[in-house]
Amino acid sequence: MSLKYNLSDLPTGSESRQSHVEFIRVNLELLLAVAWHGYESEGRGAIVIDVSKSKESQIGISPYQKWLNSESYGCYLSQSTAERIATESGYPNPFQKEEKRQIKEYKSENQVVVCFIRTDGGFSSYVIAHPFLTAKQAYEANKTRLQAEFTINKPE
């Protein structure tokens, strides 16, 4: 899965909202599953996908491809872990005012907060709900895939 887009999608030098929303649409069930697992084990947070660390796809540059964690760096980051990292490292918290509000207000039972770290260093964040699946149902349906393809580590 690649998050590098065609130049026509990058009118301002950063990834387009349309590409992000399409990536989320294609991968919503899996994103909900990852978010539910993170919420249950770590508390409120968001899925963070670092576009700058994503590999170029071998089959083309497209936001329509499925999320493969080996090709697109992403993780669940809880609000408390982000605050702890910022305190211990001295780096700013990646969740700023808008992301903190989204994380505080999203409905964990059927919504997910997805943040993209763009190649220009900026953040684009979205709160999305599945039209008929709960996050727990998505997790149960994708549990085997999560255990096989995604490393599930708890912060120390």
PyMOL commands that set and color helices and strands:
alter all, ss='L'
color gray80, all
select helices_A, chain A and resi 7-9+17-42+51-53+79-89+97-105+135-149
alter helices_A, ss='H'
color red, helices_A
select strands_A, chain A and resi 45-50+74-78+111-117+123-129
alter strands_A, ss='S'
color yellow, strands_A
deselect
rebuild
show_as cartoon
